[in-house]
Amino acid sequence: MTITRRRFRNKVIVLPSDVQDGDAFPIKIVAVAGFAGDWAAYVGPSDWSDDRIADAGTKISDKAAKELFFVLAMSGRGYR
């Protein structure tokens, strides 16, 4: 039996043509409660700091954010 090793890659710097079998792309999602009764969630590579993701990550859809962060979704804050 052959054991295949995963290679963890940064989703930001890998080109689609460079994806190989066994590649894995870890991500981190950060939710931020705003100061105007709102909140948002952002995704970035797992090697980024939480602050960097909150500042420069890609905003995820409200549907995905509400499923992942139900406490914020149920808090009465609006998703921005």
N, C-alpha and C positions, 0 to 999 in steps of 0.2 A: 504494500500500500504506500502510495506517495502522499506526503503531506504538503499541501500547498501553503506557502507563507503569504500572508497579506503584506502588502506594501502600502503604508499610510501616506497619502499625498495631500498637498495643499490645493484645495479646489480653485484657488485664485490664480495659481501660476501654471497649472497643467493644461496643456492644449488638448482639445478633444481627440486629435489624431495620436496623442501620446498615451491614451488610456489603454491599459493592458489587463488581461485576466488577473483577478486577485487584488487589483487596486482597491483601496478603501479611502473614502473621503470624509473624515470626521469633521463635524461642525459644532458650533456652540451657539445657543440662542439666548439673548438677554432681553428681558422685559424691563421697561422703565416707566414708572409712574411719574407723569408730568406735574407741573405746578398749576395747571388750569383745569383740574378735574378730568384729566385725560391720561392715556397711556399708549405705548407702542412697543413692538417687539422687533428685534433686529437679529440677523444671522450673519455669522462670519466664520472663518477657519478656527479650529480648536486651539491653534497656537497664538491667536490674538488674545489680548487681555480683555476682560469684561468692559472696561472703559473704552477701549478702542472699538469694540463691536457696537457699544451704545452710541458712539460718536460717528463711526464711519461704516457700520455694517449695512447690509441690505434689509430694508423693511420687509417683513413677511405679511402675507394677507391677513385680513381681520379674521377670516374663518379659521385659519391655522392657529393664529395667536390666541383666539378665544378657547380653542380646544386644549392648547398647551398650558395656558395660564388662566384657568377658570376662576381663580380667586380674584384676579383683576377684572375679568369679564363680569363677574357678579358683584363687583364693588360699587357699581353705579357710575364708574368713570367711563367716558366715551373713548373708543379706539380712534386714534388720529392717524 
